[in-house]
């Protein structure tokens, strides 16, 4: 079964989201 993924209708919500927290990114990188 092949699924067609189309997130076009969600693009505006994604573009309106807040930026990621710098401290959260730093913590993720520290775990790597």
VMD Tcl script that draws the C-alpha trace (Angstrom):
set ca {
  {0.00 0.00 0.00}
  {1.45 3.34 -1.03}
  {0.47 6.41 0.98}
  {0.53 9.93 -0.44}
  {1.68 12.35 2.26}
  {0.45 15.87 1.58}
  {0.96 18.37 4.39}
  {0.10 21.42 2.30}
  {-2.88 22.32 4.48}
  {-0.67 22.31 7.58}
  {2.08 24.56 6.18}
  {0.64 27.83 7.51}
  {0.41 26.46 11.05}
  {3.99 25.22 10.86}
  {5.27 28.57 9.61}
  {3.42 30.35 12.44}
  {4.93 28.21 15.21}
  {7.34 29.81 17.69}
  {11.07 29.29 17.27}
  {12.72 26.46 19.14}
  {14.25 27.38 22.49}
  {18.02 27.89 22.27}
  {18.47 26.15 25.62}
  {16.42 23.15 24.45}
  {18.61 22.80 21.36}
  {21.74 23.06 23.51}
  {20.45 20.29 25.78}
  {19.69 18.02 22.82}
  {23.16 18.57 21.36}
  {24.73 17.85 24.74}
  {23.00 14.44 24.76}
  {24.43 13.45 21.37}
}
mol new
graphics top color blue
foreach p $ca { graphics top sphere $p radius 0.5 }
foreach p [lrange $ca 0 end-1] q [lrange $ca 1 end] { graphics top cylinder $p $q radius 0.2 }
display resetview
